């Protein structure tokens, strides 16, 4: 067993990642900082307000992105950022949120959810679900239509979006018109060292994934939970009625196989709207490649529009 599979070691490494992310954010020109994310795709304006959302886990800070124009309350899309369930990379998704507000005509709620190792599973999945339920129930007072609701996320955020859709299926709502799963981790049962990429040096290294997985779910026996590993064969529940899904993988991503497996499972359940594999791309490609990012964001916007009736 790798030393990184020891929860105490993984937690120390995860906290180091968190500190590095804070330092990077303090450098305005640093890649991944809030300032650099706000400067990307400048053709899409940033109209936001901050919103605290109460949950049983902890209050969740959220940034609300507003579409232009007046009229009836628009639909709402809830976004969950990536970061291996460990690093709070909320601002990294600022370009995507601005794009969706402008191009899909929806309010976008970008959620700063609790992360491991301070808050391991199941805290993030439960908080994410309670956030989405609150957004669905409080649209009238917040200025959006909570009955026209979509969810999505990148990387770990995609895993959370899948978990939200599963809880909504099991708990009778809220109604979710679309779940967007963008290069998500959906199988933590399979060891990171046993996952394969089409290239020798993928962006997401097995040792990094081991830190993330161990920090998020320290007990390996719990990693088969359906909210953690819905793409693993151990989860055999009937998914008929789950929210329709757009699944996007990246050709070189270490996580591609589990994305494909879950897309196949959703297709069997009649819940797969579209599956796309981004050729020549690796994990987190949209954080650096504006051309590919715009292509994928346009796909997401189109599916969101069609799901909520703004097309």
C-alpha positions in Angstrom: 0.0 0.0 0.0 1.3 3.4 -0.9 2.1 5.8 1.9 -0.4 8.3 0.3 -3.2 5.8 1.0 -2.7 6.4 4.7 -5.4 9.0 5.7 -3.1 11.0 7.9 -0.5 11.4 5.2 -3.1 12.1 2.5 -4.7 14.8 4.8 -1.3 16.5 5.2 -0.7 16.5 1.5 -4.3 17.8 0.8 -3.8 20.7 3.2 -0.6 21.5 1.4 -2.5 21.7 -1.9 -5.0 24.0 -0.2 -2.2 26.3 1.0 -0.6 26.4 -2.4 -4.0 27.3 -3.9 -4.3 30.3 -1.5 -0.8 31.5 -2.4 -1.5 31.2 -6.1 -4.7 33.2 -5.7 -2.7 36.1 -4.1 -0.7 36.4 -7.3 -2.9 38.4 -9.7 -1.1 37.1 -12.8 -0.9 33.5 -11.5 -2.7 30.8 -13.4 -5.8 29.7 -11.6 -6.1 32.9 -9.5 -9.4 34.7 -9.3 -8.0 37.6 -11.2 -6.7 35.5 -14.1 -10.0 33.7 -14.3 -11.9 37.0 -14.3 -9.8 38.1 -17.2 -10.5 35.1 -19.4 -13.3 35.3 -22.1 -13.8 39.1 -21.5 -16.5 39.2 -24.1 -18.9 37.7 -21.5 -19.6 40.3 -18.8 -19.5 39.6 -15.0 -22.7 40.6 -13.2 -22.7 38.9 -9.8 -23.8 39.1 -6.2 -22.8 37.0 -3.2 -25.3 34.7 -1.5 -24.9 32.6 1.7 -27.0 29.4 1.5 -27.9 27.6 4.8 -27.4 23.8 5.1 -27.1 21.3 7.9 -23.4 20.9 7.2 -22.4 24.5 7.2 -23.4 27.7 5.4 -22.3 27.5 1.7 -21.0 30.7 0.1 -22.2 31.1 -3.4 -21.7 33.6 -6.2 -24.8 34.3 -8.3 -24.2 35.2 -12.0 -27.0 37.2 -13.5 -28.1 37.1 -17.2 -28.6 40.4 -19.0 -32.1 41.8 -19.7 -35.4 42.1 -17.9 -38.4 39.8 -18.0 -39.8 36.8 -16.1 -37.6 35.0 -13.6 -35.0 33.0 -15.6 -34.1 29.4 -15.0 -31.2 28.5 -12.7 -28.1 26.4 -13.1 -26.1 25.3 -10.1 -22.4 24.8 -10.7 -19.9 22.8 -8.6 -16.2 23.4 -9.1 -13.4 20.9 -9.4 -10.4 20.4 -7.2 -10.4 16.7 -6.1 -13.0 17.3 -3.4 -10.0 19.0 -1.6 -9.1 22.4 -3.2 -11.7 25.2 -3.2 -11.2 26.3 -6.8 -14.5 28.2 -7.0 -13.2 31.1 -9.1 -11.7 28.8 -11.7 -15.2 28.3 -13.1 -15.9 32.0 -13.4 -15.5 32.0 -17.3 -17.9 29.1 -17.6 -20.4 30.8 -15.3 -20.3 34.0 -17.2 -20.7 32.1 -20.5 -23.7 30.2 -19.3 -25.4 33.3 -17.9 -24.9 35.1 -21.2 -25.4 32.3 -23.7 -28.0 30.1 -21.9 -29.9 33.0 -20.4 -29.9 31.4 -16.9 -29.0 32.5 -13.4 -25.8 30.6 -12.5 -25.2 29.8 -8.8 -21.5 28.9 -8.3 -21.1 27.0 -5.0 -18.2 27.2 -2.6 -18.9 23.8 -0.9 -17.0 22.2 2.0 -14.0 20.2 1.1 -11.9 17.4 2.5 -10.0 16.5 4.6 -11.7 19.0 6.9 -15.1 17.8 5.7 -14.8 14.2 4.2 -17.6 12.3 2.6 -20.6 12.4 3.0 -20.5 16.0 4.0 -19.9 17.5 0.5 -22.6 15.4 -1.2 -25.2 16.2 1.5 -24.4 19.9 1.5 -24.5 20.0 -2.3 -27.9 18.4 -2.3 -29.3 20.7 0.3 -27.9 23.7 -1.6 -29.7 22.6 -4.8 -32.9 21.9 -2.8 -32.8 25.4 -1.2 -32.2 27.0 -4.6 -35.2 25.1 -6.0 -37.4 26.2 -3.1 -36.4 29.9 -2.8 -36.5 31.0 -6.4 -39.4 33.4 -5.9 -37.5 35.5 -3.4 -34.2 35.3 -5.2 -35.3 36.2 -8.7 -35.0 32.9 -10.5 -37.4 30.1 -11.5 -36.6 27.2 -9.2 -38.9 24.9 -11.2 -36.5 25.2 -14.2 -33.3 23.9 -12.6 -30.1 22.3 -13.9 -27.0 21.2 -12.1 -23.4 20.5 -13.3 -19.8 20.5 -12.4 -16.2 20.0 -13.5 -14.1 17.1 -12.2 -15.0 16.6 -8.5 -17.9 19.1 -9.1 -19.2 16.7 -11.7 -19.1 13.9 -9.1 -21.1 16.1 -6.8 -23.6 16.9 -9.5 -24.1 13.2 -10.1 -24.6 12.7 -6.4 -27.1 15.5 -6.2 -29.1 13.9 -9.1 -29.0 10.5 -7.3 -30.3 12.0 -4.1 -33.0 13.9 -5.9 -34.1 10.6 -7.5 -34.1 8.8 -4.1 -35.8 11.6 -2.1 -38.5 12.6 -4.6 -37.0 15.9 -5.8 -36.2 18.6 -6.5 -36.9 18.2 -10.2 -33.6 18.5 -12.2 -34.0 19.1 -15.9 -30.3 18.3 -16.7 -27.2 17.1 -15.0 -23.9 18.2 -16.7 -21.0 15.9 -15.8 -17.7 17.3 -17.1 -14.7 14.9 -16.8 -16.1 13.6 -13.5 -14.6 11.1 -11.0 -17.2 8.4 -10.7 -15.3 5.4 -9.5 -13.2 5.7 -6.3 -13.3 1.9 -5.7 -10.8 1.3 -8.5 -7.3 2.4 -7.3 -5.9 5.4 -9.1 -2.8 3.4 -9.9 -4.9 0.9 -11.8 -6.5 3.6 -14.0 -5.0 4.2 -17.4 -4.6 7.2 -19.7 -3.9 7.1 -23.4 -0.7 9.1 -22.8 2.3 8.5 -20.6 2.0 11.6 -18.5 -1.6 12.7 -18.0 -2.4 15.9 -16.1 -4.1 14.1 -13.3 -1.3 11.8 -11.9 -2.2 8.6 -10.1 -0.5 9.8 -6.9 -2.5 13.0 -7.0 -5.7 11.1 -7.4 -4.7 8.9 -4.5 -4.3 11.9 -2.2 -7.7 13.2 -3.3 -9.5 9.9 -3.0 -8.0 9.1 0.5 -8.7 12.6 1.8 -12.3 12.5 0.6 -13.1 9.0 1.6 -10.5 7.7 4.1 -12.1 4.3 4.5 -11.7 2.2 1.3 -14.8 0.2 2.2 -17.0 3.3 1.9 -15.8 4.2 -1.6 -18.4 1.8 -3.1 -21.1 4.1 -1.9 -23.5 5.0 -4.7 -22.8 8.8 -4.1 -19.1 8.2 -4.6 -18.7 5.5 -7.2 -21.9 5.2 -9.4 -19.8 4.0 -12.3 -18.4 1.0 -10.4 -20.1 -2.3 -11.1 -21.0 -2.7 -7.4 -23.8 -0.1 -7.9 -26.6 -2.0 -9.6 -29.6 0.1 -8.5 -32.2 1.1 -11.2 -31.6 4.6 -12.3 -34.8 5.0 -14.3 -36.1 8.5 -13.6 -32.8 10.1 -12.8 -32.2 13.6 -14.2 -31.2 13.6 -17.9 -27.5 13.9 -18.4 -24.8 15.4 -20.6 -21.5 13.6 -20.0 -18.3 15.1 -21.3 -14.9 13.3 -21.0 -11.4 14.2 -22.2 -9.5 11.8 -24.5 -6.3 11.7 -22.4 -7.9 12.0 -18.9 -7.1 9.3 -16.3 -10.8 9.4 -15.4 -12.2 8.9 -19.0 -13.1 5.2 -18.6 -15.3 5.8 -15.6 -17.1 8.7 -17.4 -17.7 6.3 -20.3 -19.0 3.6 -18.0 -21.4 5.9 -16.3 -22.6 7.4 -19.6 -23.4 3.8 -20.7 -25.3 3.2 -17.5 -27.3 6.4 -18.0 -28.0 5.4 -21.6 -29.4 2.1 -20.3 -31.6 3.9 -17.9 -32.9 6.2 -20.7 -31.2 9.2 -19.1 -28.3 10.0 -21.4 -29.0 13.1 -23.5 -25.5 13.3 -25.1 -22.0 11.9 -24.5 -19.0 13.8 -25.9 -15.3 12.9 -25.7 -13.1 15.9 -26.3 -10.3 14.8 -28.7 -6.8 15.7 -27.8 -7.7 17.0 -24.4 -6.7 16.1 -20.9 -8.2 16.6 -17.4 -9.1 20.3 -16.8 -8.4 21.3 -20.3 -10.9 24.1 -20.3 -8.9 26.0 -17.6 -6.2 26.7 -20.1 -7.4 26.1 -23.6 -9.9 28.9 -24.5 -10.7 27.4 -27.9 -11.7 24.0 -26.6 -13.3 25.6 -23.6 -15.6 27.7 -25.8 -16.6 24.7 -27.8 -17.5 22.7 -24.7 -19.2 25.6 -23.0 -21.3 26.2 -26.1 -22.4 22.5 -26.0 -23.3 22.8 -22.3 -25.2 26.1 -22.9 -27.2 24.4 -25.8 -28.2 21.5 -23.7 -29.1 23.7 -20.7 -31.2 25.9 -23.0 -33.0 22.9 -24.4 -33.6 21.4 -21.0 -35.2 24.5 -19.4 -36.9 25.9 -22.5 -34.8 28.9 -23.3 -33.6 27.6 -26.7 
